[in-house]
Amino acid sequence: MSSLQEQIIAFWNNQTTPKKITIISLALAALILAPVLVNWVNTPSYSVAYSGLGEADAAEIVQKLDESGVSYKLSAGGIIEVPSDQVYSARLLMASAGLPQSNTVGYELFSGSSMLGMTEFSQQVNYQRAIEANWNARSAVWTQFRLCAFTW
């Protein structure tokens, strides 16, 4: 027998039963936890790329993500999450494809001949809708940031 084996056997024989149980328990815990920790470290973290999407927009974006090989998670409410390191590239990819195509109408409400015969109240309502749609379009980036910041 080699010297190292003799030292290990001597060390083991000198230990009391509770110490032997502790050493075996720690060795088993290390063997069980090592693969779990490796798996946890290698799992990508996901961040919100889009939220509040309609079904048509979500379907088109998911199809485009599938085509480009980007992994994603789809949640209720039209929330699409992609790996954190791919959020901006996924958004740029979707923007180059013209996605999402929102169905909100902004100041387009005032173009056309439908203004004739409209009451002042209806004009105020349309003006308010136009402002809200314009605000929603401009605040989409802030909304995405806010959702990303508070969903971890």
N, C-alpha and C positions, 0 to 999 in steps of 0.2 A: 504494500500500500504506500501511496505517496504521503508525503509529510502534510500536505493540505487536507487530505481526507482524514488523516489521523487527528488533526487539530479540530476539524469539524465534528468528528465523532466524540472527541473528548469534551468539546464545548457543549454538545447536545446532552451527553451523559451527566454533566455537572449541573444542568438546569433542573429546577423543581417542576412538578407537574403543571402548576398554574402558569409558569413562564413558558413551558412548552406549548400549552394551549394558546397563549397569547401570540407566540411566534407563528404558529400554524395559522391562526385567525388573520394575522396581519399579512401573511404571504397569500392566503386565499383572497383577501380583500384587494390586494394589489393586482392579482391575476384577473379578478373580475372587473375592477375599475379601469384598468389600462385600456381594454378595447372600447369601453364606453366613452372614456375621455378622448380617445383618438377619433371616434365617430363624431363626437360633439364638436371637436375642433375643425373637422373637415366638412361639416354641414354649413352651407352658405347662409348668411343672414339675408332676409328679404326686406325690401322697403317698398313703400307705395309709389307706383309710377302714375297710376290714374285712379280717380275715385269719382263716384257719382255719375258713372257713364250709363247711357241707355243701352238696351240689349243689342241693338244693331251696331253701335260703336264698339261695345265690348267684344262682340263676335268678330268684327273685322280686325280689331287689335290682336285678339288671341290668335286668329288665323295668321296674321303677319308675324307674330312672335314665334309661332310654330314653324313657319317657313324659314325664319332666320336662325332657328335653333336656340332661342333664348328660353330658359326655363322660367316658369311663372306660377303664381298661385292666384286663383280667381275666387273672390269672396262675395258674399251677398252685398247688395247695394252697388254693384258695378265697380268693385275695388279690384284692381289688378296690381299684384306685387311681383317684382322681379328682384334678382340678386342685387344687393346694395351697390356693388361695384359696376353694375350695368344699367342703373336707372337712367342716367343722362343719355347714354348711347341708345337705349330703347326709346326714349322720348324723341331723340333726333331722328331715329329710324321711322317712327310713326309720323312725325311732322313732315318728313320727306315724302311719305305716302299720302299726306293730306288727312291724317287721322288725329284725333277724333273729329268727326263731322257733326258738330252740335246742331241741334234743331231749334235753338233759340233765335228769335227774331228781335233785332235791336232797332236801330233807327230806320230800318227798312220799312217799318210800320207807316212812316210818313211819306214814303214814295208811292206814287200811284194816284188814282182818282178817287179812292175811297174816302178822302177827307171831306168831300162835298156833302153837306147835310149832316155832318157829325156835330154833336153837341159839345159844349165846352167841357163837360164832365168826361165824355168819351175821349176827347183830346188829352185831358189831364191823365186819364188812365193809360192811354197809349204812350204818353210821354214818360210816365212812371215805369211802364214795362220796358221801354227803350233804355232808360237809364239803368235799370236793374240788369238787363241783358248785357249792356256794355260793361257794367261793373263786374258781372260774373265772368265775362270773357277776359277782362284785364286782371282779375284777382285769382285766376286759376293757378298760377304759380305759387302765390301765397298760400292758397288752400292746400296744395300738395305739400308745401313745406310744413305747414302747421300740422297736417295729418302725420307726416313722417316724424316730426319732432315729438309728438305726444302719443305715438302708438308703440313705443318700445316698452 
